[in-house]
Amino acid sequence: MNDKTMSLALALIFMALAVLEARNSVLNTFVLLTIAATYFKGAKKGYAYMIAASLIAVCFAAVSGLSMLASVINATFFEGQKSFEVGIVGFVSLIPLLKLRRGHTL
């Protein structure tokens, strides 16, 4: 899979996640749309935009994972509600970062 195809595929994934998240959180939707827009820009401009979008997505996935962990702890000890964060899917964007580590030039 070449860079342009990967960038477009990831942009569509994050666009779909933004649509799914729109009812739950406006801020998460904004972050997901920003990631999707950066991937779309990466399809036109180059690999550097893919790296930037991947870094944003991985950071957002890590924050979403911590939020899910806090939700589970809250539900376990304090009888709160468990929630699922769609941002956790952002770990799929590690693919371009691993590709860079294997020697892809910017």
Buried (B, 14 or more C-beta within 10 A) or exposed (E): EEBBEBBBBBBEBBBBBBEBBBEEBEEBBEBBBBBBBBBBBBBEEBBEBBBBBBBBBBEBBBBBBEBBEEBEEBEEEEEEEEBEBBBBBBBBBBBBBEBBEEEEEE
